[in-house]
Amino acid sequence: MDIEQLLLSFMLLITDFHRISCLFVTDINVPEIVDFRDNVTLSCSYDMSGHTLNSVKWYKDKMEFFRYSPMMHPVYMKFPVVGIQVQDGKYFCNESTCRVDLSLIGAKSTGTYKCEVSGDAPHFKLAAKADNMTVAALPQSDPLIESFNSMYRMEELLSATCSSDYSSLPTRLTWYINGEQASLGELQPSIDTSIPAHDYILRRQKLQVRFYLSGPRFYHAGKNLELKCVAEIENFPELKRETSLNAAITHYDNLNNQMLIHAGSGVSGAANVTPHHNTLQIISILFAICFLVNSALFSL
């Protein structure tokens, strides 16, 4: 055997070795955090690299709940596992991808989800990837701001309360006044409320802000005031919610000028009405005198 044949045989051997050793899961899609009221879709992609697909199996915490076996009957199989339920007809798998839709039960749906792909004979290669999913009771609405008016005067005391929506995860509230975070001295102690529901302990936080409308941040803002409350859940920035409200700020000088204008209008109106009123009185008296004179002459 010459050198060229040896090189060719070696290359074929390397290629065949690479082919039979390259079955792997290229991607897995498991939501990091979801609300227990939602349905979720799990999916994984894989590269068979010439292998024949034997099966794709989905696990929750090492418990198999779904299987795709293209060479078996039935092709799809579902297995009962605590915390999840595979939706009827909501799954699809082929030689490169496998997708399955789940209905969640609640806190018991939290766990590690794994996609395992196996090749057929003669090599029976196996590859897998896993990821974690947290199932929680997440806020369904933006924070609520109460006791906030549409107009304030300079030097006036402003007091407003922000309430988060109920959640099974701790919520942090932050106040912003004209874009600046409120200082600790402007905040009252937070009030936490908890209730049991849906196998969770749901928590709601209230945070009150109190401050006087004085200082450069209000004078420089002109006549506008923006109050914003932000609700955040630690480690999950995508769950941030916020509410902003605006109010007009009236300065004392403007208020006094408006009062003087209204007062002046009232005096002017009174001055205009008084002469007209006096004239009517005089005419009434003259008519009365004429009536009395005519009555006296008629009696004579």
C-alpha positions as CSV (number, residue, x, y, z in Angstrom):
1,M,0.0,0.0,0.0
2,D,1.5,3.3,-1.1
3,I,1.6,6.5,0.9
4,E,-1.4,8.1,-0.9
5,Q,-3.6,5.1,-0.1
6,L,-2.5,5.3,3.6
7,L,-3.3,9.0,3.8
8,L,-6.7,8.4,2.1
9,S,-7.5,5.5,4.6
10,F,-6.4,7.7,7.5
11,M,-8.7,10.6,6.3
12,L,-11.6,8.3,5.9
13,L,-11.0,6.9,9.4
14,I,-10.9,10.4,10.9
15,T,-14.0,11.4,9.0
16,D,-15.9,8.3,10.2
17,F,-14.7,8.9,13.7
18,H,-15.8,12.5,13.6
19,R,-19.2,11.5,12.1
20,I,-20.0,8.9,14.8
21,S,-18.9,11.1,17.7
22,C,-20.6,14.3,16.9
23,L,-24.2,13.8,18.0
24,F,-25.0,16.7,20.3
25,V,-27.8,19.0,21.5
26,T,-27.1,22.4,19.9
27,D,-29.7,24.5,21.9
28,I,-32.3,24.2,24.6
29,N,-35.0,26.8,25.3
30,V,-36.5,26.7,28.8
31,P,-38.0,29.9,30.2
32,E,-36.1,31.1,33.2
33,I,-39.1,32.4,35.0
34,V,-42.9,32.2,34.2
35,D,-46.2,32.9,35.9
36,F,-48.1,29.8,37.1
37,R,-51.2,30.9,35.1
38,D,-49.3,30.8,31.8
39,N,-48.6,27.9,29.4
40,V,-45.0,27.4,28.4
41,T,-43.2,26.0,25.4
42,L,-40.0,23.9,25.8
43,S,-37.8,23.2,22.8
44,C,-34.4,21.8,21.9
45,S,-32.4,21.5,18.7
46,Y,-29.9,18.8,17.9
47,D,-27.4,17.8,15.3
48,M,-27.4,14.1,14.4
49,S,-24.4,14.3,12.1
50,G,-25.3,11.2,10.2
51,H,-26.7,9.2,13.1
52,T,-30.2,7.7,13.0
53,L,-32.5,9.3,15.6
54,N,-33.7,6.8,18.1
55,S,-35.6,9.0,20.5
56,V,-35.9,12.4,22.2
57,K,-36.9,12.4,25.8
58,W,-37.9,15.3,28.1
59,Y,-37.4,15.1,31.8
60,K,-38.4,17.2,34.8
61,D,-36.1,16.6,37.8
62,K,-34.9,13.3,36.3
63,M,-38.5,12.1,35.7
64,E,-39.5,11.5,32.1
65,F,-42.7,13.2,31.0
66,F,-42.5,13.1,27.2
67,R,-40.9,10.9,24.5
68,Y,-40.5,11.0,20.7
69,S,-39.6,7.7,19.1
70,P,-39.9,8.0,15.3
71,M,-39.2,4.3,14.7
72,M,-41.7,3.1,17.3
73,H,-45.5,3.1,17.7
74,P,-46.9,5.2,19.1
75,V,-44.4,7.9,18.0
76,Y,-45.3,10.2,20.9
77,M,-45.7,9.1,24.5
78,K,-46.6,11.1,27.6
79,F,-45.9,10.2,31.2
80,P,-47.5,11.7,34.4
81,V,-45.2,13.8,36.4
82,V,-46.1,16.0,39.4
83,G,-46.4,19.7,38.6
84,I,-46.8,19.6,34.8
85,Q,-49.2,18.4,32.1
86,V,-48.4,18.0,28.4
87,Q,-51.1,19.7,26.4
88,D,-52.9,17.4,24.0
89,G,-51.7,17.8,20.5
90,K,-49.4,20.6,21.4
91,Y,-46.0,19.0,20.5
92,F,-43.9,18.5,17.4
93,C,-40.6,16.7,16.8
94,N,-38.5,15.7,13.8
95,E,-34.9,14.9,13.0
96,S,-33.5,18.2,14.2
97,T,-35.9,19.8,16.7
98,C,-38.4,18.9,19.4
99,R,-41.0,21.2,20.9
100,V,-43.6,20.5,23.6
101,D,-46.2,22.8,25.3
102,L,-46.9,22.4,29.0
103,S,-49.7,23.5,31.3
104,L,-48.3,24.4,34.7
105,I,-49.8,23.5,38.1
106,G,-48.1,26.0,40.4
107,A,-45.0,26.0,42.7
108,K,-44.5,22.3,42.0
109,S,-43.8,23.1,38.3
110,T,-40.5,24.7,39.3
111,G,-37.6,22.4,38.4
112,T,-34.8,21.3,36.1
113,Y,-35.9,20.4,32.6
114,K,-33.7,18.3,30.3
115,C,-33.8,17.3,26.7
116,E,-32.0,14.0,25.9
117,V,-31.3,12.8,22.4
118,S,-30.2,9.3,21.6
119,G,-29.0,7.7,18.3
120,D,-29.8,4.3,17.1
121,A,-27.6,1.2,16.4
122,P,-24.8,0.5,16.1
123,H,-23.3,3.4,18.1
124,F,-26.2,4.4,20.4
125,K,-24.8,7.9,21.0
126,L,-26.4,10.0,23.7
127,A,-26.5,13.8,24.2
128,A,-28.4,16.1,26.5
129,K,-28.8,19.6,27.8
130,A,-30.8,20.9,30.8
131,D,-31.9,24.3,32.2
132,N,-33.9,25.5,35.2
133,M,-37.3,27.1,35.2
134,T,-38.9,28.9,38.2
135,V,-42.7,29.0,38.3
136,A,-44.0,31.8,40.5
137,A,-47.0,34.1,41.1
138,L,-45.8,37.2,39.2
139,P,-47.2,40.7,39.4
140,Q,-50.0,41.2,36.9
141,S,-50.3,45.0,37.0
142,D,-48.2,48.1,37.4
143,P,-47.7,49.7,40.8
144,L,-50.5,51.9,42.1
145,I,-49.9,55.5,43.2
146,E,-52.5,56.9,45.6
147,S,-53.1,60.3,47.2
148,F,-51.4,62.3,44.4
149,N,-53.0,65.5,43.2
150,S,-52.9,67.2,39.8
151,M,-51.7,70.5,41.2
152,Y,-49.4,71.6,44.1
153,R,-48.0,74.9,45.4
154,M,-44.4,75.6,46.1
155,E,-43.4,74.9,49.7
156,E,-46.4,72.5,50.0
157,L,-46.0,69.1,51.7
158,L,-46.6,66.3,49.2
159,S,-47.5,62.8,50.5
160,A,-48.2,59.8,48.2
161,T,-48.3,56.0,48.5
162,C,-47.1,53.4,46.1
163,S,-48.4,49.8,46.2
164,S,-47.0,46.8,44.4
165,D,-49.2,44.0,43.0
166,Y,-49.2,40.8,44.9
167,S,-46.3,38.4,44.1
168,S,-44.7,35.3,45.5
169,L,-41.3,36.8,44.9
170,P,-40.0,39.8,47.0
171,T,-40.7,43.2,45.4
172,R,-38.6,46.3,45.9
173,L,-40.2,49.7,45.4
174,T,-38.3,52.8,44.5
175,W,-39.6,56.4,44.3
176,Y,-38.2,58.9,41.7
177,I,-38.9,62.7,42.0
178,N,-38.4,64.5,38.7
179,G,-36.0,61.8,37.7
180,E,-34.0,61.7,40.9
181,Q,-34.3,58.8,43.4
182,A,-36.0,59.8,46.6
183,S,-33.7,60.0,49.6
184,L,-34.2,57.8,52.7
185,G,-35.3,60.9,54.7
186,E,-38.2,61.3,52.3
187,L,-39.5,57.7,52.7
188,Q,-41.7,56.3,55.4
189,P,-41.2,52.7,56.6
190,S,-42.6,50.2,54.1
191,I,-45.7,48.2,54.9
192,D,-45.8,44.5,53.9
193,T,-49.0,42.5,53.5
194,S,-49.0,38.7,52.8
195,I,-51.9,36.3,52.0
196,P,-51.8,32.6,51.2
197,A,-53.2,31.8,47.7
198,H,-52.5,29.2,44.9
199,D,-50.0,27.3,47.1
200,Y,-48.0,30.5,47.4
201,I,-47.5,33.2,50.0
202,L,-48.4,36.3,48.1
203,R,-46.8,39.6,49.3
204,R,-47.7,43.2,48.6
205,Q,-45.5,46.2,49.6
206,K,-46.6,49.8,50.2
207,L,-44.1,52.6,50.4
208,Q,-45.0,56.2,51.2
209,V,-43.0,59.3,50.1
210,R,-43.3,62.7,51.9
211,F,-41.4,65.8,51.0
212,Y,-41.8,69.6,50.7
213,L,-41.9,71.2,47.2
214,S,-38.9,73.3,47.8
215,G,-35.3,73.5,46.6
216,P,-33.5,73.7,43.3
217,R,-34.9,70.5,41.8
218,F,-38.4,72.1,41.8
219,Y,-37.4,75.6,40.9
220,H,-35.4,74.4,38.0
221,A,-38.2,72.1,36.8
222,G,-40.4,75.0,36.1
223,K,-44.0,74.2,36.6
224,N,-43.9,70.5,36.2
225,L,-43.6,67.7,38.8
226,E,-43.1,64.0,37.8
227,L,-43.5,61.3,40.4
228,K,-42.5,57.8,39.4
229,C,-42.7,54.5,41.3
230,V,-40.7,51.5,40.1
231,A,-41.4,47.9,41.3
232,E,-38.5,45.4,40.7
233,I,-37.9,41.7,41.5
234,E,-34.3,40.9,42.3
235,N,-32.4,38.9,39.6
236,F,-35.2,39.3,37.1
237,P,-34.9,42.8,35.5
238,E,-37.3,41.8,32.7
239,L,-40.1,41.8,35.3
240,K,-39.7,45.5,36.2
241,R,-42.9,47.6,36.2
242,E,-43.4,51.3,36.8
243,T,-46.0,54.0,37.0
244,S,-45.5,57.8,36.4
245,L,-47.8,60.6,37.3
246,N,-47.5,64.4,36.6
247,A,-48.7,67.5,38.4
248,A,-48.5,71.2,37.9
249,I,-46.6,73.4,40.4
250,T,-48.0,76.8,41.2
251,H,-45.7,79.5,42.6
252,Y,-47.0,81.8,45.3
253,D,-46.4,85.0,43.2
254,N,-48.6,83.5,40.4
255,L,-51.3,82.5,42.8
256,N,-51.4,86.0,44.5
257,N,-51.5,87.7,41.1
258,Q,-54.5,85.5,40.1
259,M,-56.2,86.3,43.3
260,L,-55.7,90.1,42.8
261,I,-57.0,89.8,39.2
262,H,-60.1,88.1,40.4
263,A,-60.6,90.5,43.3
264,G,-60.1,93.5,40.9
265,S,-62.7,92.0,38.5
266,G,-65.1,91.8,41.4
267,V,-64.7,95.4,42.5
268,S,-65.0,96.7,38.9
269,G,-68.1,94.7,38.5
270,A,-69.6,96.1,41.7
271,A,-68.7,99.7,40.6
272,N,-70.5,99.2,37.3
273,V,-73.6,97.8,38.9
274,T,-74.1,100.4,41.7
275,P,-75.0,103.5,39.5
276,H,-77.4,101.4,37.4
277,H,-79.0,100.2,40.6
278,N,-79.4,103.8,42.0
279,T,-81.0,105.0,38.8
280,L,-83.6,102.3,39.0
281,Q,-84.4,103.3,42.6
282,I,-84.8,107.0,41.6
283,I,-87.1,106.2,38.7
284,S,-89.3,104.0,41.0
285,I,-89.6,106.9,43.5
286,L,-90.6,109.4,40.8
287,F,-93.3,107.0,39.5
288,A,-94.6,106.7,43.0
289,I,-94.8,110.5,43.5
290,C,-96.6,110.9,40.2
291,F,-99.1,108.3,41.1
292,L,-99.9,110.0,44.5
293,V,-100.3,113.5,42.8
294,N,-102.7,112.1,40.2
295,S,-104.7,110.4,42.9
296,A,-105.0,113.6,44.9
297,L,-106.1,115.7,41.9
298,F,-108.7,113.1,40.9
299,S,-110.2,113.2,44.4
300,L,-110.7,117.0,44.1
